[in-house]
Amino acid sequence: MDRQVPYGVIRRMPARFRHAAIVGKYQARGIRPVLEEIAHFLVRQGLEVSLEQQTAQSTGIADYGAFTSDELGRHCDLAVVVGGD
């Protein structure tokens, strides 16, 4: 039974996040080890991890999938943003 959700009301979130996106301010000095530490933590928690494509390319982190911003929105249910202003 799928009820229509009223405008402006967010559907109930899954009980547990499954796929995390990491978006980093890749121009910041020293950001790569911080992003890798966060990714390792999330993996240890049982999540699949992907990086925003420009973040992955600019930092050289290749151990995880990389998606465009639009793709992240379709595949991930959690985003961790590091280094924003």
PyMOL commands that set and color helices and strands:
alter all, ss='L'
color gray80, all
select helices_A, chain A and resi 31-44+53-59+69-75
alter helices_A, ss='H'
color red, helices_A
select strands_A, chain A and resi 19-24+48-52+65-67+78-82
alter strands_A, ss='S'
color yellow, strands_A
deselect
rebuild
show_as cartoon
